[in-house]
Amino acid sequence: MRIEIVDVGPRDGLQNEDETLSPKTRAELCDRLAAAGVARVEAASFVNPKLVPQMAGAEEVMARIDRHPNTTYAGLALNQRGYERAVEAGADEVRYAFPVTETFAKKNQNTTVEEGAALAERLVERARLDGVRVSITLSAAFGCPFEGRVEPKVVRDLAERVGVAKPDEIVLADTIGVGVPNQVRALVKGVLGFGTAVGCHFHDTRNTGMANAAAAIEAGATVLDASVGGTGGCPFAPKATGNIATEDLVYLLHGMGHETGIDLDALIECAKWLSEQLGKELPGQVHKAGKFEPVAG
C-alpha cells in the first residue's frame, strides 16, 4: 500500500527551535526534501511572526523554493488571514488547524472550538473556489496540555461536522504525544466512517509516536505527518517535543512493505544537513544508525 508522507520539518520542525533559520535556508530545506522524493512538504507557517519568530518570512520562503513538479507545497494557517496569506504566496495546499479543547484553542490561537470549526467549514469552501488543496487538522485530538483527557466522541463529532464540508483530508494530531496505539486505531476507524481521507500527526514526547504511526496505517490512515530529523514542538504546548522523524518513519514503512516514493538515502543526508544548520544532534535515529535490509515477512 502507498502511504503519503507530509514532511512538516520546515514548519513544525523549526517553529520551536532556539536557532532561527533564515527564509533562504528554510527554502533550501524544502528543496532538499523534494529532491528526496517527498511528495508533500509543509513549507511555511502563515502566523504572526511576533508570536512565532522562527516562522517569520513565510512569503519569502515560498518565493525562494525551487518548485519540484512532483511536490505539493503547503502552508499552515490558524485563521482566515493566514489562509489568505498562504494562497497569495502561492501555496498549493492550505492546512488549517484548530484545537479540540477550549483552553488550548484560546491559548494557541485566541479562538473557541466552535469558531474554529465554523472557520474550517468556510475555508474548505473558499479553497474549492481558489483551486487549492485543503486539509483540516484537529489539534490535541488525543489529549490536551491544559485540560487533560479528550473524549473520543468530542473528536469524532468535530470530524463529522468538518467532514460534511468535504476537505481533502482530516488530520488527527497528537500535539503533545500522549496517544497510544489502541486509542489511535479506534479514533482513525471512527473518523474514516465519515467518508473523508484520514491522516495522522504524531509527536514522540512519550516514545509512542512510531507505534502510533503503525497503528494508524493498520486502521486505514493513508497520510502521515513527520519531520526530518525528528525536530519539532509547539510553542504553546508545554513539554511538547519533536515529531516522529521522517527518515525513521520511511524505514519502518519500507520494511513493512509499504511504498512512499521517498529515497531514504537522500532523506538521511537531508537530516544530517539539517543537524548541521541547527548546530545540534537531532532526535531521529535512522540518520545516525543507517539503513538495514529487513528480512521479508
Salt bridges, closest charged atoms under 4 A:
GLU4 OE1 - ARG40 NH1 3.09
ASP12 OD1 - ARG11 NH1 3.78
ASP12 OD2 - HIS201 NE2 2.98
ASP12 OD2 - HIS203 NE2 3.37
GLU17 OE1 - LYS280 NZ 2.81
GLU28 OE2 - ARG32 NH2 3.01
GLU42 OE2 - ARG11 NE 2.49
GLU42 OE1 - ARG95 NH1 2.78
GLU59 OE2 - ARG85 NE 2.78
GLU60 OE2 - ARG64 NE 2.85
GLU84 OE1 - ARG81 NH1 3.63
GLU84 OE2 - ARG126 NH1 2.98
GLU88 OE2 - ARG81 NH1 3.81
ASP92 OD2 - ARG67 NH1 3.26
GLU93 OE2 - ARG40 NH2 2.68
GLU93 OE2 - ARG95 NE 3.58
GLU93 OE1 - ARG133 NE 3.65
GLU114 OE1 - ARG161 NH1 2.75
GLU121 OE2 - ARG161 NE 3.10
GLU151 OE2 - ARG149 NE 2.89
ASP157 OD2 - LYS153 NZ 2.67
ASP168 OD2 - ARG128 NH1 3.40
GLU169 OE2 - ARG40 NH2 2.85
GLU169 OE2 - ARG95 NH2 3.56
GLU169 OE1 - ARG133 NH2 3.00
GLU218 OE1 - ARG185 NE 3.44
ASP225 OD1 - ARG95 NH2 2.99
ASP225 OD2 - HIS201 ND1 2.78
GLU247 OE2 - HIS287 ND1 2.92
ASP265 OD2 - LYS291 NZ 3.19
GLU269 OE2 - LYS272 NZ 3.66
GLU281 OE2 - LYS288 NZ 3.56
